[in-house]
Amino acid sequence: MTRARTPTPADGPLQRSHAPRRMKIAFVLDPLEDLKPRKDSSVAMMREASRRGHEIYVLGMPDLFVQEGAVVARATPIAVDEGDEAWYRESGAEEVPLAFFDLVMMRKDPPFDAEYYYATLLLEHAEGQGARVVNSPRALRDWNEKLAILRFPQFTPPTLVARDPLRIQAFIDRHEDVILKKLDGMGGTMIFRVRRDDPNRNVIVETMVGAAERTIMAQKFVTEIAKGDKRVLVIDGKCFPYSLARIPKAGETRGNLATGGTGVAQPLSAHDREIGETVGAELVKAGITFAGLDVIGDFLTEVNVTSPTCIAEIAQQTGENAAKPLLDALERLARPRA
């Protein structure tokens, strides 16, 4: 049963103390039953927040609405446990303005469709009412996870963004071995490797763009994918010292864990760190507190800002938990505004 609740002055966002204290953190998520507690970075964040005594609430995008001018959420308080099964316990849902929370973590997975877009508009409106949202809703719209690499041409492989099939075919002819991918995919979906002599080349291009109906990205194939697609975590502009190299299984081009890749944690290389620090400086300016960069060899291939993953896998292999510096950053962010 939903119980309406009116925030008191002590709960409001302008009453926060300077010292780390018990916060109310709302996570905008996919359904809890769909999360994998041993692998999901949102679960790792919630567990670290719980260890620090913070209150955790969860909601989905359908739970956001505007009522009498205020952006409101139907949010459910949960208690988070450490086990792999029955890892959370729900309480009764509450309807509260988003400004009731100290922080709102937007962690809904793509696709970035019309409903996702509308949610970012509501979250941005809530910011004007006192809510703090991570990552910035405006940045979620501005930093398309594929196209964001165009901001950093010094780190990218030869890249084409187009919807013209003839232009894409010419790019394949020029580079001979390329990757084609949708601009709104995730987890390795709709990614094709196409060689110049591929007998399926035409049908793949037709599948991707239709009759010039959809814009896609084409990139020269980077052979270092055999050593892994490295996920570099960037927290408040700083690189976490370990990446997760997602190594493709035999016969596969994609290293994504969702497509059967194997994750191997490893220290950052000097070039990984250079990419992370350069990109991180711009992420901070945009209001992006947590991001995951995809690096293949020496090339930046994606900037993930919607729901970056790999915290759990790195922690399991190295003992170093990126949720800790992330919560440190969030606690700093939740301090009173000047």
C-alpha positions as CSV (number, residue, x, y, z in Angstrom):
1,M,0.0,0.0,0.0
2,T,1.3,3.5,-0.8
3,R,1.5,5.9,2.0
4,A,1.9,9.5,1.3
5,R,4.6,11.3,3.2
6,T,5.4,15.0,3.5
7,P,9.0,15.9,4.0
8,T,9.9,17.8,7.2
9,P,12.5,20.6,7.2
10,A,15.0,18.1,8.7
11,D,14.5,15.9,5.7
12,G,14.9,18.6,3.1
13,P,17.9,19.0,0.9
14,L,18.9,22.4,2.4
15,Q,19.3,20.9,5.9
16,R,22.3,18.6,5.2
17,S,25.2,18.6,7.6
18,H,28.8,19.0,6.4
19,A,29.9,15.7,8.0
20,P,29.0,12.4,6.3
21,R,25.7,11.4,7.8
22,R,22.8,9.1,7.2
23,M,21.5,10.0,3.7
24,K,18.4,9.0,1.8
25,I,19.4,7.7,-1.6
26,A,16.9,6.8,-4.3
27,F,18.0,4.5,-7.1
28,V,16.1,4.6,-10.4
29,L,16.5,1.1,-11.7
30,D,15.2,-1.8,-13.7
31,P,13.0,-4.2,-11.6
32,L,15.0,-5.5,-8.6
33,E,14.2,-9.1,-9.5
34,D,16.1,-8.6,-12.8
35,L,19.3,-7.6,-11.1
36,K,22.1,-10.1,-10.5
37,P,23.5,-9.4,-7.0
38,R,27.0,-10.9,-7.7
39,K,27.5,-8.9,-10.9
40,D,25.3,-5.7,-10.8
41,S,27.1,-2.5,-10.0
42,S,23.9,-0.9,-8.7
43,V,23.7,-3.7,-6.1
44,A,27.4,-3.0,-5.2
45,M,26.5,0.7,-4.7
46,M,23.5,-0.1,-2.6
47,R,25.4,-2.5,-0.4
48,E,28.2,0.0,0.2
49,A,25.6,2.7,1.0
50,S,23.9,0.4,3.4
51,R,27.2,-0.5,5.2
52,R,27.6,3.3,5.8
53,G,24.1,3.5,7.3
54,H,22.4,5.3,4.4
55,E,18.7,4.7,3.7
56,I,18.0,3.1,0.3
57,Y,14.9,3.6,-1.8
58,V,14.2,2.2,-5.3
59,L,11.9,3.2,-8.1
60,G,11.4,2.6,-11.8
61,M,10.8,5.2,-14.5
62,P,7.1,4.5,-14.4
63,D,7.1,5.6,-10.8
64,L,8.1,9.2,-11.7
65,F,5.3,11.7,-12.1
66,V,4.5,15.4,-11.8
67,Q,1.8,16.5,-9.3
68,E,0.8,20.1,-8.6
69,G,4.1,21.2,-10.2
70,A,6.3,18.9,-8.1
71,V,8.3,16.0,-9.5
72,V,7.2,13.1,-7.3
73,A,8.2,9.4,-7.1
74,R,6.5,6.3,-5.8
75,A,9.6,5.0,-4.0
76,T,10.1,1.8,-2.1
77,P,12.5,1.6,0.9
78,I,14.6,-1.5,1.0
79,A,17.0,-3.2,3.3
80,V,20.0,-4.6,1.5
81,D,21.7,-7.9,2.5
82,E,25.0,-9.4,1.4
83,G,23.8,-12.8,0.2
84,D,23.2,-13.9,-3.4
85,E,19.6,-14.9,-2.8
86,A,16.9,-12.8,-1.0
87,W,19.4,-10.0,-1.0
88,Y,16.8,-7.3,-0.4
89,R,13.7,-6.7,1.7
90,E,11.1,-4.2,0.7
91,S,8.9,-2.0,2.9
92,G,5.8,-0.1,1.9
93,A,6.1,2.3,-1.0
94,E,5.9,6.1,-0.3
95,E,5.0,9.0,-2.6
96,V,7.5,11.8,-2.0
97,P,9.0,14.7,-4.0
98,L,12.3,13.8,-5.4
99,A,13.8,16.7,-3.5
100,F,13.0,14.7,-0.3
101,F,16.1,12.5,-1.1
102,D,19.7,13.6,-0.5
103,L,20.6,11.9,-3.8
104,V,18.9,10.4,-6.8
105,M,21.0,7.8,-8.7
106,M,19.8,7.3,-12.3
107,R,20.8,3.7,-13.0
108,K,18.2,2.6,-15.5
109,D,19.7,0.5,-18.3
110,P,19.3,1.6,-21.9
111,P,17.8,1.6,-24.5
112,F,17.7,5.4,-24.4
113,D,14.3,5.6,-25.9
114,A,11.5,8.2,-25.8
115,E,10.5,7.2,-22.2
116,Y,14.1,7.4,-21.1
117,Y,14.3,10.9,-22.6
118,Y,11.1,12.0,-20.9
119,A,12.5,10.6,-17.6
120,T,15.7,12.8,-17.9
121,L,13.4,15.8,-18.5
122,L,11.5,15.1,-15.3
123,L,14.8,14.5,-13.4
124,E,16.2,17.8,-14.7
125,H,13.0,19.6,-13.6
126,A,13.4,18.0,-10.2
127,E,16.9,19.4,-10.0
128,G,15.3,22.9,-10.2
129,Q,13.2,21.9,-7.1
130,G,16.3,21.0,-5.0
131,A,17.0,17.4,-6.0
132,R,20.5,16.2,-6.7
133,V,20.7,13.7,-9.5
134,V,23.6,11.5,-10.5
135,N,24.5,11.4,-13.3
136,S,23.3,14.8,-14.5
137,P,20.1,14.3,-16.6
138,R,21.2,16.9,-19.1
139,A,24.5,15.0,-19.5
140,L,22.6,11.7,-20.0
141,R,21.0,13.4,-23.0
142,D,24.1,15.1,-24.3
143,W,26.6,12.3,-23.9
144,N,25.4,9.6,-26.2
145,E,27.5,6.6,-25.2
146,K,28.7,6.0,-28.8
147,L,28.9,9.5,-30.1
148,A,30.7,10.9,-27.0
149,I,34.0,9.6,-28.2
150,L,33.9,12.2,-31.0
151,R,34.8,14.8,-28.3
152,F,38.2,13.0,-28.0
153,P,39.5,12.4,-31.6
154,Q,43.1,11.9,-30.3
155,F,42.0,8.6,-28.8
156,T,39.6,7.2,-31.3
157,P,40.1,4.7,-34.2
158,P,39.0,5.8,-37.7
159,T,35.3,6.4,-37.2
160,L,32.3,7.1,-39.5
161,V,28.8,8.2,-38.3
162,A,26.3,8.0,-41.2
163,R,23.0,6.6,-42.4
164,D,23.9,6.6,-46.1
165,P,24.6,3.0,-47.2
166,L,26.9,4.0,-50.0
167,R,29.1,6.0,-47.6
168,I,29.2,3.1,-45.1
169,Q,30.1,0.7,-48.0
170,A,32.9,3.1,-49.0
171,F,34.2,3.1,-45.4
172,I,34.3,-0.7,-45.4
173,D,36.2,-0.6,-48.8
174,R,38.7,1.8,-47.4
175,H,39.4,0.1,-44.0
176,E,38.7,-3.5,-45.1
177,D,37.8,-4.8,-41.7
178,V,35.3,-2.7,-39.6
179,I,32.8,-2.8,-36.8
180,L,29.2,-1.5,-37.3
181,K,27.1,-0.7,-34.3
182,K,23.8,1.0,-33.4
183,L,24.0,4.3,-31.5
184,D,21.6,3.1,-28.8
185,G,22.6,-0.5,-28.2
186,M,24.1,-2.0,-25.0
187,G,25.6,-5.2,-23.9
188,G,27.0,-6.0,-27.4
189,T,23.6,-6.0,-29.1
190,M,23.5,-5.1,-32.8
191,I,27.3,-5.1,-33.3
192,F,28.6,-6.6,-36.5
193,R,32.2,-7.2,-37.8
194,V,32.2,-6.8,-41.5
195,R,35.2,-7.5,-43.8
196,R,35.6,-6.1,-47.3
197,D,35.1,-9.6,-48.8
198,D,32.3,-10.6,-46.5
199,P,29.6,-12.3,-48.6
200,N,27.0,-11.0,-46.1
201,R,28.2,-7.5,-46.2
202,N,25.3,-6.0,-48.2
203,V,22.6,-7.6,-46.0
204,I,24.4,-6.5,-42.8
205,V,24.5,-2.9,-44.0
206,E,20.8,-3.1,-45.0
207,T,19.9,-4.5,-41.7
208,M,21.7,-1.8,-39.8
209,V,20.6,1.3,-41.8
210,G,17.7,0.2,-43.9
211,A,17.1,2.6,-46.8
212,A,19.1,5.4,-45.1
213,E,16.6,5.3,-42.2
214,R,19.0,4.9,-39.2
215,T,22.3,6.5,-38.3
216,I,25.0,4.1,-37.1
217,M,28.6,4.1,-36.2
218,A,31.4,2.4,-38.2
219,Q,34.9,2.0,-36.8
220,K,38.0,0.4,-38.1
221,F,38.4,-3.0,-36.4
222,V,41.0,-2.9,-33.6
223,T,42.9,-6.2,-33.5
224,E,43.8,-5.7,-29.8
225,I,40.2,-6.8,-28.9
226,A,41.7,-10.3,-28.6
227,K,43.4,-9.0,-25.4
228,G,40.1,-7.5,-24.2
229,D,37.7,-4.6,-24.3
230,K,38.8,-2.8,-21.1
231,R,36.3,-1.1,-18.9
232,V,38.0,1.9,-17.2
233,L,35.9,3.3,-14.3
234,V,36.1,7.1,-13.8
235,I,34.8,8.4,-10.5
236,D,34.5,12.2,-10.0
237,G,37.0,12.7,-12.8
238,K,39.5,10.2,-11.4
239,C,40.5,6.8,-12.7
240,F,39.9,3.7,-10.5
241,P,43.3,1.9,-10.6
242,Y,41.9,-1.3,-12.1
243,S,40.0,-2.0,-15.3
244,L,38.1,-5.1,-16.4
245,A,39.4,-6.5,-19.7
246,R,36.4,-8.3,-21.2
247,I,38.0,-11.0,-23.5
248,P,35.9,-12.4,-26.3
249,K,35.1,-16.1,-26.3
250,A,36.5,-18.3,-29.1
251,G,34.9,-17.3,-32.5
252,E,33.4,-14.1,-31.1
253,T,34.4,-10.5,-31.8
254,R,32.6,-8.9,-28.9
255,G,34.1,-8.9,-25.5
256,N,30.9,-8.0,-23.6
257,L,30.2,-10.2,-20.6
258,A,26.6,-10.4,-21.8
259,T,27.8,-12.2,-25.0
260,G,30.0,-14.7,-23.2
261,G,33.2,-12.7,-22.7
262,T,35.5,-13.4,-19.8
263,G,36.3,-10.5,-17.4
264,V,39.9,-10.2,-16.3
265,A,40.8,-7.4,-13.8
266,Q,44.1,-5.7,-14.5
267,P,45.9,-2.5,-13.4
268,L,45.5,0.5,-15.7
269,S,48.3,1.1,-18.2
270,A,49.8,4.5,-18.5
271,H,47.8,5.1,-21.7
272,D,44.5,3.9,-20.1
273,R,45.1,6.4,-17.3
274,E,45.9,9.2,-19.8
275,I,42.6,8.5,-21.6
276,G,40.7,8.3,-18.3
277,E,42.1,11.6,-16.9
278,T,41.5,13.5,-20.1
279,V,37.9,12.3,-20.5
280,G,37.4,12.5,-16.7
281,A,38.1,16.3,-16.7
282,E,35.3,16.8,-19.2
283,L,32.9,14.4,-17.4
284,V,33.2,16.5,-14.2
285,K,32.3,19.7,-16.1
286,A,29.2,17.9,-17.5
287,G,28.0,16.7,-14.1
288,I,28.9,13.0,-14.7
289,T,30.1,11.6,-11.4
290,F,30.4,7.9,-12.5
291,A,31.3,6.7,-16.0
292,G,32.8,3.6,-17.6
293,L,35.1,4.1,-20.6
294,D,35.6,1.3,-23.1
295,V,39.2,1.1,-24.3
296,I,40.4,-1.4,-26.9
297,G,44.2,-1.4,-27.3
298,D,45.0,2.3,-27.2
299,F,41.6,3.4,-28.5
300,L,38.6,4.9,-26.8
301,T,35.5,3.3,-28.2
302,E,32.6,4.2,-25.9
303,V,31.8,6.5,-22.9
304,N,29.2,4.8,-20.8
305,V,27.3,7.2,-18.5
306,T,23.8,5.7,-18.1
307,S,24.5,2.6,-15.9
308,P,28.2,1.7,-16.0
309,T,29.1,-1.8,-14.8
310,C,32.0,-4.0,-13.7
311,I,32.4,-2.8,-10.1
312,A,31.5,-6.2,-8.7
313,E,33.8,-8.2,-11.1
314,I,36.8,-6.0,-10.3
315,A,36.2,-6.2,-6.6
316,Q,35.9,-10.0,-6.6
317,Q,39.2,-10.4,-8.4
318,T,41.3,-7.6,-6.7
319,G,39.6,-6.9,-3.4
320,E,39.4,-3.3,-4.4
321,N,35.8,-2.0,-4.4
322,A,35.1,1.0,-6.6
323,A,31.8,1.5,-4.8
324,K,33.8,2.9,-1.9
325,P,35.4,5.9,-3.7
326,L,32.1,6.4,-5.5
327,L,30.2,6.7,-2.2
328,D,32.9,9.0,-0.9
329,A,32.2,11.2,-4.0
330,L,28.4,11.0,-3.4
331,E,28.8,12.0,0.2
332,R,30.8,15.0,-0.8
333,L,28.1,15.9,-3.4
334,A,25.4,15.7,-0.8
335,R,26.9,18.3,1.4
336,P,24.9,21.6,1.6
337,R,25.2,24.0,-1.3
338,A,27.0,27.2,-0.7
